[in-house]
């Protein structure tokens, strides 16, 4: 009995250690040469993971962050919708409009408190930043997206 319990605990521990507890950039997303948002913290139950996106200097621009599901593909946008030649790939499938945040004109901050709810384990989400510019016509840019899975 003890040996069986030890093997179950050891296997669960190894599984938890083997699972990536990090945020990872998603290739071929956003506009060319736009870095992903920065993050602080780890996507673990009972913690807060904070994302920050610093906008590139454009007059009239607002920085934003969007939280959503990993779309697995994305939607490509090009000029005149984008401020730069595209394609600019929107990867995040937004959860709701409330998860789009603009905190000031220079950067957007999004703290994500992760509840201590085991039902969230291994759920995968994505965050993508960008800038909306109102001068010279309305256009936007998108950062590279990042993806993360909730870990124990």
C-alpha angles and dihedrals in degrees: 000000000000092000092051092049090047091052092050092049092045092049092049091049093050091048091052092048093047094052112093111250096192145089115253131197115242114230121234095021132120125014120321112278096007111131122225123257116276119245138201123200134017129278096250132139113271096017137100120241113198126200126196128189119191112202124229112249106273124146111248094013127142121201118224141178127207125200121200148119122307102263096204090222122018142208121275122222129188138183133328087037092046125056091223132043107278172176094183110180120211103208103170117090097207119234093211139327089264089069094065109091136189113180100172140337096272104042142006122220124195120184110194113198107205111210119229090248117135090206086076094058113130093000107148125222137170136214126200130181132205149154129250111205122196100183120094090012128323114290138146142211128209130213123222108278126241127211131204140176123214111251132194 
